[in-house]
Amino acid sequence: MKIYTKTGDKGETSLVGGTRVSKASEKIEAYGTVDELNSAIGVLAASSSEYADFLKSIQHKLFNLGSILASEKNLDFELPEVSQPDIVILEKEIDRISKILPRLKNFILPGGSVLSANTHVARCICRRAERRVVGLREESYEILVQYLNRLSDYLFILSREFLRIEGKNEVIWQKD
């Protein structure tokens, strides 16, 4: 199979189901941002042996999420899912890590280490993906928004956890 088809050379692409849409459409922007997030999480997974498996499981869920966004409605086959149990898994991991970390008393700046900073970059991409999906105004995407919202919370906690593992300090925000 060739990697190039030339069918997108005029600025259009196909949704799963065959409908042609502009590459500048809100739907394409949403699942493109999810793809960008998945790549950023891939960097984290490649950088952390301790969290690689969990991060890879998130990547699989993001592929599911992207395939849902990339599809037409009313297909005659089932798409992969993102469901409430997936959100619960994130919440349990957030709670588990939170018990290990010191209580947060101040705002912190992204950084402290390359791995922590990259986790904050992924968190910001996740927030952008969430905004893009919200912008589609599809009631059926509510679970996707919830997953992305919880994932950004997880990435925030994970950025702090990476600093703890590396023995580095959080960078406290100084007002002036």
Backbone as CSV, one residue per row, in Angstrom:
resi,resn,N_x,N_y,N_z,CA_x,CA_y,CA_z,C_x,C_y,C_z
1,MET,0.849,-1.185,0.000,0.000,0.000,0.000,0.890,1.242,0.000
2,LYS,0.604,2.155,-0.892,1.360,3.405,-0.930,0.914,4.318,0.204
3,ILE,1.858,5.091,0.709,1.549,6.030,1.787,0.848,7.271,1.230
4,TYR,1.059,7.553,-0.025,0.417,8.729,-0.618,-0.654,8.291,-1.613
5,THR,-1.753,9.041,-1.620,-2.867,8.744,-2.525,-3.136,9.888,-3.492
6,LYS,-2.653,11.056,-3.162,-2.854,12.292,-3.932,-4.296,12.797,-3.878
7,THR,-5.169,12.106,-3.127,-6.568,12.541,-3.062,-6.751,13.763,-2.171
8,GLY,-5.743,14.092,-1.377,-5.834,15.258,-0.504,-5.078,16.461,-1.018
9,ASP,-4.591,16.379,-2.226,-3.748,17.448,-2.770,-4.476,18.768,-2.992
10,LYS,-5.792,18.746,-2.969,-6.556,19.984,-3.170,-7.209,20.458,-1.881
11,GLY,-6.708,19.949,-0.736,-7.179,20.461,0.545,-8.400,19.776,1.106
12,GLU,-8.723,18.602,0.590,-9.840,17.839,1.138,-9.352,16.472,1.582
13,THR,-10.112,15.864,2.475,-9.825,14.511,2.943,-11.150,13.786,3.124
14,SER,-11.083,12.492,3.327,-12.296,11.690,3.505,-12.479,11.309,4.962
15,LEU,-13.716,11.407,5.417,-14.079,10.854,6.716,-14.239,9.346,6.564
16,VAL,-14.194,8.623,7.684,-14.532,7.205,7.643,-15.998,7.137,7.234
17,GLY,-16.268,6.523,6.119,-17.602,6.504,5.537,-17.600,7.105,4.144
18,GLY,-16.553,7.877,3.816,-16.374,8.352,2.455,-16.667,9.810,2.174
19,THR,-17.366,10.504,3.043,-17.679,11.911,2.803,-16.396,12.730,2.720
20,ARG,-16.296,13.564,1.697,-15.141,14.442,1.520,-15.408,15.748,2.269
21,VAL,-14.397,16.209,3.009,-14.502,17.458,3.764,-13.198,18.231,3.629
22,SER,-13.275,19.520,3.884,-12.090,20.372,3.871,-11.150,19.974,4.999
23,LYS,-9.858,20.003,4.716,-8.870,19.733,5.762,-8.866,20.827,6.824
24,ALA,-9.532,21.942,6.535,-9.640,23.038,7.499,-10.921,22.948,8.331
25,SER,-11.703,21.892,8.156,-12.964,21.779,8.901,-12.697,21.571,10.390
26,GLU,-13.676,21.940,11.200,-13.550,21.795,12.657,-13.342,20.339,13.059
27,LYS,-13.979,19.438,12.355,-13.859,18.010,12.666,-12.427,17.526,12.427
28,ILE,-11.845,17.926,11.311,-10.464,17.531,10.998,-9.507,18.172,12.000
29,GLU,-9.759,19.414,12.353,-8.929,20.095,13.358,-8.994,19.358,14.695
30,ALA,-10.181,18.875,15.057,-10.339,18.164,16.334,-9.548,16.863,16.337
31,TYR,-9.745,16.024,15.318,-9.026,14.749,15.389,-7.557,14.900,15.043
32,GLY,-7.196,15.955,14.326,-5.776,16.248,14.124,-5.089,16.638,15.423
33,THR,-5.795,17.365,16.271,-5.241,17.750,17.572,-5.124,16.532,18.486
34,VAL,-6.076,15.616,18.393,-5.979,14.365,19.154,-4.766,13.563,18.678
35,ASP,-4.511,13.562,17.383,-3.333,12.877,16.834,-2.045,13.518,17.356
36,GLU,-2.026,14.846,17.391,-0.873,15.568,17.947,-0.660,15.194,19.418
37,LEU,-1.744,15.124,20.172,-1.675,14.716,21.575,-1.112,13.303,21.698
38,ASN,-1.577,12.414,20.833,-1.103,11.038,20.869,0.405,10.980,20.631
39,SER,0.897,11.805,19.726,2.343,11.862,19.469,3.099,12.377,20.684
40,ALA,2.565,13.401,21.332,3.209,13.952,22.532,3.246,12.910,23.649
41,ILE,2.193,12.135,23.775,2.176,11.084,24.792,3.144,9.966,24.412
42,GLY,3.327,9.744,23.124,4.338,8.787,22.682,5.733,9.183,23.126
43,VAL,6.023,10.481,23.102,7.315,10.976,23.605,7.449,10.637,25.088
44,LEU,6.385,10.846,25.845,6.421,10.538,27.283,6.622,9.048,27.520
45,ALA,5.898,8.223,26.770,6.014,6.768,26.935,7.428,6.294,26.621
46,ALA,8.049,6.904,25.620,9.415,6.531,25.249,10.440,7.036,26.256
47,SER,10.028,7.969,27.101,10.943,8.601,28.059,10.806,8.063,29.474
48,SER,9.803,7.243,29.726,9.543,6.769,31.090,9.224,5.282,31.088
49,SER,10.178,4.473,31.499,9.919,3.028,31.555,8.852,2.704,32.604
50,GLU,8.818,3.479,33.683,7.866,3.212,34.762,6.416,3.425,34.333
51,TYR,6.169,4.398,33.481,4.803,4.728,33.071,4.518,4.395,31.608
52,ALA,5.456,3.761,30.918,5.311,3.493,29.482,4.052,2.690,29.162
53,ASP,3.797,1.623,29.894,2.643,0.778,29.584,1.330,1.525,29.760
54,PHE,1.207,2.274,30.842,-0.034,3.023,31.067,-0.207,4.100,29.994
55,LEU,0.873,4.780,29.652,0.804,5.813,28.615,0.452,5.206,27.258
56,LYS,0.977,4.038,26.961,0.621,3.369,25.700,-0.850,2.978,25.688
57,SER,-1.396,2.593,26.836,-2.831,2.280,26.889,-3.657,3.534,26.604
58,ILE,-3.178,4.679,27.067,-3.839,5.950,26.754,-3.756,6.223,25.257
59,GLN,-2.612,5.939,24.655,-2.471,6.150,23.213,-3.507,5.332,22.433
60,HIS,-3.747,4.102,22.862,-4.760,3.280,22.192,-6.144,3.918,22.325
61,LYS,-6.453,4.432,23.513,-7.752,5.091,23.707,-7.858,6.346,22.843
62,LEU,-6.748,7.077,22.719,-6.770,8.272,21.872,-6.969,7.902,20.404
63,PHE,-6.449,6.760,19.985,-6.707,6.300,18.621,-8.191,6.005,18.451
64,ASN,-8.802,5.363,19.462,-10.251,5.135,19.435,-10.994,6.459,19.318
65,LEU,-10.611,7.410,20.163,-11.253,8.719,20.195,-11.122,9.400,18.832
66,GLY,-9.932,9.368,18.259,-9.712,9.974,16.946,-10.531,9.305,15.860
67,SER,-10.668,7.986,15.925,-11.453,7.293,14.899,-12.931,7.658,14.996
68,ILE,-13.415,7.892,16.202,-14.803,8.341,16.379,-14.981,9.718,15.750
69,LEU,-14.030,10.613,16.025,-14.112,11.965,15.466,-13.967,11.968,13.947
70,ALA,-13.213,11.023,13.401,-12.929,10.982,11.965,-14.028,10.287,11.168
71,SER,-15.108,9.926,11.824,-16.144,9.121,11.178,-17.435,9.891,10.981
72,GLU,-18.146,9.465,9.952,-19.500,9.964,9.727,-20.426,9.347,10.772
73,LYS,-21.600,9.931,10.909,-22.625,9.328,11.765,-23.281,8.179,11.006
74,ASN,-23.905,7.283,11.753,-24.723,6.205,11.188,-23.966,5.291,10.231
75,LEU,-22.791,4.872,10.634,-22.048,3.889,9.849,-22.683,2.519,10.053
76,ASP,-22.482,1.619,9.108,-23.061,0.286,9.258,-22.074,-0.706,9.883
77,PHE,-21.127,-0.181,10.644,-20.216,-1.013,11.427,-19.879,-0.265,12.707
78,GLU,-19.408,-1.016,13.701,-19.100,-0.418,15.004,-17.704,0.169,15.032
79,LEU,-17.603,1.303,15.673,-16.308,1.944,15.893,-15.774,1.534,17.258
80,PRO,-14.460,1.639,17.460,-13.929,1.415,18.807,-14.522,2.440,19.765
81,GLU,-14.476,2.127,21.042,-15.139,2.972,22.037,-14.178,3.726,22.936
82,VAL,-14.707,4.789,23.491,-14.185,5.423,24.696,-15.395,5.445,25.621
83,SER,-15.244,4.882,26.830,-16.409,4.710,27.693,-16.105,5.143,29.128
84,GLN,-17.137,5.142,29.931,-17.010,5.555,31.328,-15.933,4.772,32.081
85,PRO,-15.821,3.457,31.883,-14.741,2.733,32.569,-13.337,3.255,32.219
86,ASP,-13.161,3.785,31.023,-11.864,4.370,30.648,-11.568,5.610,31.486
87,ILE,-12.602,6.378,31.771,-12.451,7.573,32.605,-12.140,7.163,34.045
88,VAL,-12.813,6.126,34.514,-12.581,5.628,35.875,-11.131,5.161,36.035
89,ILE,-10.582,4.528,35.025,-9.178,4.093,35.071,-8.263,5.299,35.270
90,LEU,-8.517,6.376,34.530,-7.715,7.599,34.706,-7.883,8.160,36.114
91,GLU,-9.119,8.200,36.599,-9.374,8.743,37.936,-8.654,7.938,39.018
92,LYS,-8.664,6.627,38.881,-7.977,5.780,39.870,-6.476,6.030,39.849
93,GLU,-5.923,6.224,38.668,-4.486,6.486,38.566,-4.149,7.880,39.110
94,ILE,-5.019,8.854,38.852,-4.838,10.196,39.429,-4.830,10.096,40.954
95,ASP,-5.802,9.380,41.502,-5.898,9.229,42.960,-4.681,8.505,43.528
96,ARG,-4.231,7.455,42.847,-3.070,6.691,43.322,-1.823,7.571,43.376
97,ILE,-1.570,8.318,42.312,-0.374,9.169,42.267,-0.508,10.322,43.256
98,SER,-1.701,10.877,43.370,-1.918,12.015,44.282,-1.560,11.672,45.719
99,LYS,-1.782,10.426,46.118,-1.457,9.997,47.486,0.049,9.996,47.737
100,ILE,0.830,9.833,46.693,2.293,9.787,46.797,2.886,11.196,46.872
101,LEU,2.240,12.139,46.201,2.789,13.492,46.049,2.490,14.375,47.252
102,PRO,3.359,15.352,47.502,3.034,16.336,48.541,1.838,17.180,48.102
103,ARG,1.082,17.629,49.079,-0.076,18.483,48.796,0.375,19.739,48.081
104,LEU,-0.343,20.118,47.059,-0.008,21.308,46.283,-0.507,22.543,47.030
105,LYS,0.414,23.467,47.336,0.064,24.669,48.097,0.184,25.935,47.262
106,ASN,0.827,25.834,46.108,1.068,26.995,45.246,0.832,26.611,43.795
107,PHE,0.683,27.631,42.968,0.695,27.383,41.535,2.118,27.024,41.141
108,ILE,2.243,26.098,40.196,3.577,25.725,39.733,3.707,26.025,38.244
109,LEU,4.932,26.307,37.839,5.216,26.558,36.433,5.541,25.240,35.733
110,PRO,5.191,25.122,34.461,5.623,23.949,33.707,7.146,23.911,33.651
111,GLY,7.720,22.764,33.914,9.173,22.637,33.849,9.712,21.855,35.017
112,GLY,10.936,22.171,35.391,11.611,21.454,36.464,12.499,20.352,35.936
113,SER,12.070,19.736,34.842,12.870,18.751,34.117,12.308,18.663,32.701
114,VAL,13.079,18.085,31.807,12.610,17.948,30.422,11.367,17.061,30.372
115,LEU,11.381,15.964,31.111,10.242,15.049,31.102,8.987,15.708,31.673
116,SER,9.129,16.421,32.764,7.985,17.128,33.345,7.468,18.207,32.394
117,ALA,8.391,18.956,31.784,7.989,20.000,30.835,7.258,19.396,29.636
118,ASN,7.757,18.265,29.122,7.084,17.605,28.002,5.700,17.107,28.398
119,THR,5.541,16.733,29.647,4.231,16.302,30.131,3.269,17.484,30.168
120,HIS,3.771,18.648,30.545,2.939,19.858,30.503,2.575,20.233,29.068
121,VAL,3.496,20.046,28.133,3.180,20.301,26.721,2.034,19.381,26.292
122,ALA,2.122,18.107,26.646,1.047,17.164,26.321,-0.267,17.591,26.972
123,ARG,-0.193,18.071,28.211,-1.400,18.547,28.921,-2.045,19.703,28.171
124,CYS,-1.233,20.627,27.697,-1.769,21.781,26.957,-2.390,21.352,25.630
125,ILE,-1.757,20.410,24.947,-2.333,19.886,23.707,-3.656,19.193,24.016
126,CYS,-3.706,18.482,25.134,-4.931,17.806,25.551,-6.052,18.816,25.786
127,ARG,-5.747,19.911,26.444,-6.755,20.960,26.675,-7.242,21.545,25.345
128,ARG,-6.310,21.709,24.397,-6.710,22.229,23.078,-7.605,21.219,22.367
129,ALA,-7.255,19.939,22.442,-8.094,18.897,21.838,-9.493,18.921,22.452
130,GLU,-9.544,19.073,23.760,-10.835,19.152,24.448,-11.652,20.331,23.919
131,ARG,-11.016,21.488,23.778,-11.728,22.669,23.256,-12.227,22.423,21.834
132,ARG,-11.419,21.760,21.024,-11.819,21.480,19.635,-13.026,20.538,19.593
133,VAL,-13.028,19.530,20.450,-14.152,18.590,20.474,-15.404,19.282,21.007
134,VAL,-15.265,20.097,22.036,-16.402,20.872,22.547,-16.969,21.751,21.429
135,GLY,-16.094,22.338,20.631,-16.512,23.211,19.538,-17.341,22.515,18.471
136,LEU,-17.275,21.199,18.405,-18.076,20.456,17.421,-19.548,20.381,17.818
137,ARG,-19.835,20.665,19.083,-21.200,20.714,19.597,-22.011,19.450,19.280
138,GLU,-21.406,18.309,19.474,-22.083,17.026,19.254,-22.369,16.390,20.605
139,GLU,-23.622,16.170,20.892,-23.990,15.563,22.173,-23.347,14.184,22.346
140,SER,-23.217,13.454,21.248,-22.636,12.108,21.326,-21.151,12.133,21.684
141,TYR,-20.528,13.307,21.622,-19.105,13.423,21.958,-18.870,13.763,23.432
142,GLU,-19.931,13.818,24.223,-19.799,14.196,25.635,-18.789,13.314,26.374
143,ILE,-18.822,12.015,26.119,-17.887,11.102,26.787,-16.447,11.382,26.345
144,LEU,-16.272,11.817,25.108,-14.934,12.148,24.610,-14.390,13.375,25.329
145,VAL,-15.255,14.357,25.536,-14.865,15.567,26.266,-14.486,15.201,27.702
146,GLN,-15.281,14.347,28.324,-14.981,13.919,29.698,-13.633,13.206,29.761
147,TYR,-13.373,12.336,28.788,-12.102,11.608,28.778,-10.932,12.579,28.634
148,LEU,-11.037,13.509,27.709,-9.952,14.476,27.508,-9.765,15.368,28.734
149,ASN,-10.856,15.752,29.361,-10.775,16.573,30.570,-10.025,15.827,31.674
150,ARG,-10.387,14.567,31.872,-9.722,13.777,32.903,-8.279,13.489,32.524
151,LEU,-8.024,13.279,31.242,-6.656,13.017,30.797,-5.755,14.213,31.068
152,SER,-6.259,15.418,30.874,-5.426,16.597,31.168,-5.125,16.684,32.661
153,ASP,-6.087,16.303,33.503,-5.823,16.239,34.949,-4.733,15.209,35.250
154,TYR,-4.835,14.058,34.603,-3.828,13.011,34.792,-2.444,13.514,34.378
155,LEU,-2.369,14.197,33.255,-1.069,14.686,32.780,-0.479,15.716,33.737
156,PHE,-1.318,16.530,34.355,-0.818,17.478,35.353,-0.193,16.727,36.531
157,ILE,-0.924,15.749,37.048,-0.415,14.955,38.176,0.849,14.206,37.767
158,LEU,0.858,13.676,36.549,2.017,12.926,36.072,3.248,13.818,35.950
159,SER,3.055,15.074,35.560,4.201,15.999,35.473,4.847,16.169,36.845
160,ARG,4.033,16.246,37.871,4.541,16.350,39.241,5.204,15.044,39.683
161,GLU,4.616,13.930,39.294,5.170,12.619,39.640,6.548,12.424,38.996
162,PHE,6.707,12.864,37.768,8.014,12.735,37.122,9.081,13.528,37.878
163,LEU,8.724,14.710,38.359,9.681,15.481,39.166,10.035,14.733,40.447
164,ARG,9.047,14.130,41.082,9.304,13.369,42.309,10.265,12.217,42.022
165,ILE,9.998,11.478,40.959,10.846,10.337,40.594,12.275,10.793,40.303
166,GLU,12.391,11.937,39.630,13.715,12.450,39.254,14.420,13.179,40.401
167,GLY,13.711,13.359,41.514,14.305,14.060,42.651,14.489,15.548,42.398
168,LYS,13.612,16.117,41.584,13.701,17.541,41.244,12.560,18.303,41.900
169,ASN,12.780,19.589,42.079,11.773,20.441,42.717,10.804,21.019,41.697
170,GLU,9.582,21.216,42.169,8.614,21.942,41.352,9.025,23.408,41.316
171,VAL,8.718,24.057,40.206,9.029,25.475,40.061,7.791,26.255,40.500
172,ILE,7.898,26.912,41.647,6.769,27.656,42.221,6.630,28.998,41.505
173,TRP,5.395,29.336,41.164,5.116,30.619,40.518,5.363,31.747,41.508
174,GLN,6.137,32.728,41.090,6.405,33.932,41.882,5.605,35.080,41.279
175,LYS,4.747,35.680,42.065,3.893,36.762,41.545,4.714,37.913,41.001
176,ASP,5.772,38.277,41.674,6.664,39.365,41.227,7.977,39.297,41.937
